[in-house]
Amino acid sequence: MPLTLEIGFIESARSGGDALERLITAVWPEAYRIALSILRDPGLAEDAAQEACASIARSLPMLKHAGTFRTWSYKVIVNQAITAARRRPSTLTLGPLTDRAIHFDQSDALDLYNALGALPVVQRGAILLHYYAGLNSGEIAVATGLPSSTVRFHLMLARRALRKALATTTQAIHSSEEVLPNVQ
Amino acid sequence: MFSDARIREGLNTMIRGIDAPPVTLHQIQRKILQQKAHPRYTSRYLRLAISVAVIIAMLVIALPSISPALVQTIEARYRAALQALGGIAPPPAPKSLVSTLSSQSRNATLALAQSRVGFTIVPPAGLPKDVVSARIQMTPTGVYSKVTHSWSVGSPSVTFSYRRADGRSFGLMAEPFDPQDGPQPKYMFEADGLASNGQPVLVKHEHFAWRNGSQVMTATQSDGISAPEIKAIQAAMRGIALPRRELHAPNTGTRMKLYLLKP
């Protein structure tokens, strides 16, 4: 599971120094990936991921239980990405799907990337926190500052949009497969 | 229809398919320094009151001397709160300005204070009955101009500090009335540590302002004084309540003030 780190590793990072640098190095790829999934802009994603890592480093001593590091750090990352998106709404366009840094070997992943990009930023964040980080709607509500009912509503809309996008793509693939034999 | 499991699996694949660039520790380190940690102060005298109006910062420092470093740390808390509220925080006050202001902060008698300010001081009345000691302090003020984008030394204010029988304390500030200051804020905000999402935890305090002639007196509800007690003081002084701005009303002022208070 991503971002699952040893408790001792997190505890030692609280004192800063090299241990903290190692922790940030471990968190960085995940922070960038999540930020890019939400922001769709590599430059913005890199900046938001740096901000998230800085926030994590700065607030780590205040984290009460190292066991909650994983969900807590996802909250920080997603919030930073949403904040970055809100600061620069004009950049919330779809990024190029053929970006060299993105390699999907399954059609579902590409379809999801496209479908996710069509969602409002908050819904992207909610979907990632729910399906990827494993947070429930109550935890997402705390993380995003939205009421639980609003989070559930966002999740429902996002889920519906993702399923529709995936179903449409799959239907198109099946249609092609049905047609091809006749062509041959 | 696609199951939650397939969405979960698809998202996992999608995110794993994104290549992250190399970690830039020096950039992260720079951002850590920029958003430097804001230590929690437990002293009940230490207050950083924040508002989004013209008068936005009030520092009450319970130390024998004011350290520019401490002021800048508290300013950082202020900036965090203001930014969290969507406002634009001024840059840190220069150390030289803080040193200048610090040297001007001193206890005074009412007569001495009156000789140093350009407005007629109307002392507080109707104070809580358990007040056991009082002190008058000259309160230097730093002013940040949103027009010239610079800090300067402002007109001094006068602070009446009171200690109560149970050890609590509170302050009332008197300063010259200036119609250009615009409406006072209804609330002051204090950035009190960080939440789990890395954002500052904002504590809201109701803020009051009333006018007696050329003087404006302000007080902020805190654990030292309640809102009804402040209203009783205002009523006893027969002060005219100044209009207050709601939380999200636009900030039309062109100045921001920073006060240095020493008990």
Interface residues (C-beta under 8 A of the other chain):
Chain A: P2 E21 I24 T25 W28 P29 E30 Y32 R33 I34 L36 S37 P42 E46 A49 Q50 E51 A52 C53 A54 S55 I56 A57 R58 S59 P61 M62 L63 W72 K75 V76 N79 Q80 A101 I102 H103 F104 D105 Q106 D108 A109 L110 D111 L112 Y113 L116 I127 L128 Y131 Y132 V142 A143 G145 R159 L162 R163 L166 A167
Chain B: M1 F2 D4 R6 I7 R8 E9 G10 L11 N12 T13 M14 I15 R16 G17 I18 D19 A20 P21 V23 T24 L25 Q27 I28 K31 I32 Q34 Q35 K36 A37 G193 L194 S196 N197 G198 Q199
